Amino acid sequence: GVHMSREASRDYTVFTVNWHGGGARLQAGSTYVKRGYMFTSDLGSVKTTADSLNDDVFVDEIGLELWTPRSVDVYTEGTKFVVMAAPPGFFPGTTTCTSASAAKTCSGFSTPQSGNVPFFYISCGTGSSYFGPNPYHFTPGSGTAFTFPGHGDVNNLVRSYLCADQANTVRPTWKLMGFFDAGDAGCISLADKTYDETTCDAGVPTNSPTDSPSQPPTAPQPTNAPTTSPPTE
């Protein structure tokens, strides 16, 4: 309904989460996680839909001591790149790339670290990709109507679910790749590279093995054919 209060009016319902259980406060480095759902449906389907989502709703606090930090390196070859993480265990650890032609271009971490920011790999449709710290890179109006980390206003709404210059049915996808230095020239140079899991694969032999020999086998031939008469001296 519409709520009237003096000269202000409100024609919407506010949904918010206030997490103050027992006066709890987040400490530096901790993360508060809450996943819930809002949906619209016909009245007869509400319970069935809600019950199917119950197991996916959760609230949690991830303390700094629960993170497993690892080194994360970006290796490039031509127009493609891959992100490799060090094995868990000893921090920061070292990464491994078995390709002799791939080069380490950018280094970061798998968890938040001082001076580093999250980097995303964003895809929009076919052939459009971006690696970097701007999650709104492909959002219509990005860089003109608004500039990240700023946002739009009532006249320039941020529609992050759309891909600029593409059909409204095309949706972007985001993948968090790690935490890197946004001022590092090597990391910045990767903006238009394409993510490829095979970048660090070792090279393959130039000739593949075959099921048949390259030349047919030969058998030694006798120098003289057998005769019915003994040889003469």
ZAMAR-558939 format. One line per 2 residues: number of its first residue (from 1); their letters; for each residue x, y, z of C-alpha. Coordinates in Angstrom, 3 decimals. Example, Ala and Ser with C-alpha at 12.3 -4.5 7.8 and 13.67 -1.06 7.14 Angstrom:
# residues 2
1> AS> 12.300/-4.500/7.800  13.670/-1.060/7.140
This chain:
# residues 233
1> GV> 0.000/0.000/0.000  0.908/3.689/0.133
3> HM> 2.254/5.019/3.415  1.854/8.728/4.076
5> SR> 4.097/10.516/6.570  3.846/14.299/6.615
7> EA> 4.949/15.387/3.145  6.626/12.102/2.191
9> SR> 4.934/9.127/0.554  6.045/5.597/-0.083
11> DY> 4.420/3.235/-2.558  6.779/0.292/-2.082
13> TV> 7.748/-2.238/0.560  11.267/-2.182/1.957
15> FT> 13.048/-5.524/2.417  16.212/-5.319/4.462
17> VN> 18.385/-7.426/6.745  19.630/-6.118/10.082
19> WH> 22.162/-8.529/11.526  22.604/-7.573/15.173
21> GG> 22.363/-10.954/16.867  23.637/-10.473/20.410
23> GA> 25.281/-7.200/19.410  27.490/-9.017/16.880
25> RL> 29.865/-6.932/14.822  32.076/-7.884/11.914
27> QA> 35.775/-7.578/12.538  38.255/-6.445/9.906
29> GS> 38.819/-9.232/7.403  35.598/-11.085/8.216
31> TY> 32.795/-11.614/5.724  29.074/-11.797/6.368
33> VK> 27.221/-14.076/3.965  23.462/-14.311/3.601
35> RG> 21.545/-15.897/0.782  17.788/-15.607/0.537
37> YM> 15.171/-15.415/-2.176  12.234/-13.220/-3.121
39> FT> 9.860/-14.396/-5.810  6.450/-13.681/-7.237
41> SD> 4.001/-16.424/-8.061  0.356/-17.331/-8.215
43> LG> -1.068/-18.059/-4.765  -1.423/-21.787/-5.370
45> SV> 2.298/-22.215/-6.159  3.785/-20.103/-3.365
47> KT> 4.310/-22.912/-0.837  5.738/-25.348/-3.369
49> TA> 8.177/-22.752/-4.691  9.210/-21.595/-1.215
51> DS> 9.719/-25.133/0.082  12.022/-25.930/-2.854
53> LN> 14.305/-23.028/-1.853  14.483/-23.688/1.898
55> DD> 17.660/-25.757/1.775  19.462/-23.066/-0.243
57> VF> 18.934/-20.272/2.299  21.792/-19.699/4.736
59> VD> 23.482/-17.090/6.917  27.108/-17.315/7.974
61> EI> 30.139/-15.341/9.056  33.481/-16.252/7.549
63> GL> 36.293/-15.166/9.842  39.687/-14.166/8.532
65> EL> 41.232/-17.305/10.049  38.957/-19.494/7.892
67> WT> 40.390/-18.283/4.598  42.987/-20.421/2.842
69> PR> 45.172/-17.824/1.086  47.235/-18.917/-1.904
71> SV> 49.290/-17.254/-4.578  47.518/-16.795/-7.902
73> DV> 49.443/-16.145/-11.123  48.192/-15.276/-14.598
75> YT> 50.026/-16.875/-17.521  49.579/-15.630/-21.076
77> EG> 50.336/-16.915/-24.539  49.331/-14.750/-27.472
79> TK> 45.731/-13.634/-26.993  44.824/-16.192/-24.334
81> FV> 45.493/-16.497/-20.613  44.870/-18.798/-17.672
83> VM> 44.854/-18.238/-13.916  46.805/-20.783/-11.869
85> AA> 46.614/-21.092/-8.078  49.318/-22.495/-5.834
87> PP> 48.513/-25.721/-3.969  46.941/-25.173/-0.525
89> GF> 49.206/-25.473/2.462  52.179/-23.170/2.809
91> FP> 51.328/-19.523/2.125  51.893/-18.063/-0.364
93> GT> 53.191/-21.073/-2.301  54.205/-21.204/-5.951
95> TT> 52.259/-21.903/-9.121  53.209/-24.260/-11.920
97> CT> 52.806/-23.808/-15.671  54.034/-26.655/-17.875
99> SA> 53.926/-24.718/-21.139  57.327/-23.456/-22.237
101> SA> 55.739/-20.703/-24.347  53.429/-19.224/-21.673
103> AK> 54.705/-16.281/-19.624  53.744/-15.143/-16.134
105> TC> 52.214/-11.690/-16.601  50.340/-10.877/-13.411
107> SG> 50.468/-12.088/-9.791  47.980/-11.859/-6.943
109> FS> 46.223/-13.888/-4.276  43.172/-16.092/-3.889
111> TP> 41.863/-14.091/-0.909  41.604/-10.368/-0.081
113> QS> 44.979/-8.790/0.651  46.046/-5.231/1.384
115> GN> 46.443/-3.232/-1.831  44.661/-5.781/-4.018
117> VP> 41.131/-5.660/-5.414  38.907/-8.368/-6.920
119> FF> 39.418/-9.054/-10.634  36.627/-10.596/-12.700
121> YI> 36.431/-12.390/-16.001  33.255/-11.184/-17.697
123> SC> 31.722/-12.620/-20.844  28.939/-11.032/-22.851
125> GT> 27.531/-13.191/-25.612  30.000/-14.578/-28.133
127> GS> 33.395/-13.006/-28.582  33.141/-10.285/-25.909
129> SY> 35.224/-10.771/-22.771  37.020/-8.655/-20.183
131> FG> 39.498/-9.323/-17.359  39.837/-6.639/-14.740
133> PN> 38.456/-4.907/-11.633  35.392/-3.244/-13.194
135> PY> 32.349/-5.525/-12.771  30.274/-3.138/-14.913
137> HF> 32.610/-3.110/-17.915  29.893/-4.266/-20.356
139> TP> 26.982/-2.527/-18.599  25.185/0.034/-20.799
141> GS> 26.372/3.539/-19.854  29.569/2.380/-18.153
143> GT> 32.212/5.091/-18.534  29.723/7.682/-19.762
145> AF> 26.591/7.747/-17.604  28.543/6.429/-14.610
147> TF> 32.071/5.321/-13.762  32.848/2.462/-11.395
149> PG> 33.151/2.542/-8.385  30.535/5.262/-8.707
151> HG> 26.962/4.442/-9.642  24.187/5.948/-11.692
153> DV> 21.266/8.032/-10.516  17.525/8.031/-11.052
155> NN> 18.034/9.230/-14.623  20.888/6.822/-15.396
157> LV> 19.976/3.483/-13.917  22.691/0.821/-13.796
159> RS> 21.384/-2.264/-15.586  24.223/-4.679/-14.922
161> YL> 22.149/-7.595/-16.235  22.440/-6.236/-19.809
163> CA> 25.315/-6.243/-22.283  25.928/-2.953/-24.074
165> DQ> 25.221/-2.973/-27.828  23.720/-6.461/-27.671
167> AN> 20.201/-7.844/-27.635  18.294/-7.575/-24.357
169> TV> 18.187/-11.367/-24.171  21.991/-11.603/-23.839
171> RP> 23.151/-11.853/-20.236  26.683/-11.312/-18.911
173> TW> 28.495/-13.879/-16.781  30.997/-13.048/-14.048
175> KL> 33.737/-15.180/-12.546  35.937/-14.021/-9.683
177> MG> 39.522/-14.800/-10.710  41.462/-13.545/-7.686
179> FF> 42.694/-10.387/-5.996  45.268/-8.336/-7.887
181> DA> 46.878/-4.901/-7.908  44.715/-2.678/-10.126
183> GD> 47.744/-0.457/-10.785  49.985/-3.268/-12.050
185> AG> 50.757/-2.776/-15.744  50.919/-6.507/-16.406
187> CI> 47.480/-7.107/-14.919  45.967/-4.154/-16.778
189> SL> 47.362/-5.436/-20.087  45.157/-8.538/-19.839
191> AD> 41.848/-6.678/-20.202  41.071/-7.952/-23.702
193> KT> 42.644/-11.432/-23.419  40.532/-14.593/-23.667
195> YD> 40.502/-17.104/-20.852  41.667/-20.533/-22.017
197> ET> 42.250/-23.471/-19.667  44.808/-24.975/-22.076
199> TC> 47.226/-22.023/-21.928  49.571/-23.814/-19.521
201> DA> 49.312/-27.256/-21.104  52.605/-28.761/-22.251
203> GV> 53.219/-28.860/-26.000  52.165/-31.935/-27.977
205> PT> 54.548/-33.941/-30.218  54.765/-32.739/-33.806
207> NS> 53.900/-36.215/-35.141  51.099/-38.211/-33.566
209> PT> 51.455/-41.991/-33.291  49.522/-44.033/-35.882
211> DS> 48.031/-47.496/-35.899  49.824/-48.502/-39.125
213> PS> 53.544/-48.255/-39.943  54.727/-45.454/-42.194
215> QP> 56.316/-48.063/-44.540  55.220/-51.670/-45.083
217> PT> 57.611/-54.267/-43.666  59.846/-56.075/-46.123
219> AP> 61.195/-59.646/-46.011  64.660/-60.605/-47.274
221> QP> 64.592/-62.287/-50.675  66.892/-65.193/-51.637
223> TN> 69.489/-64.231/-54.207  68.820/-67.344/-56.365
225> AP> 65.558/-69.195/-56.788  65.657/-72.960/-55.902
227> TT> 66.221/-75.388/-58.827  65.527/-79.083/-59.398
229> SP> 69.094/-79.745/-60.568  72.205/-79.525/-58.450
231> PT> 74.506/-76.679/-59.248  77.359/-77.393/-61.621
233> E> 80.905/-76.610/-60.901
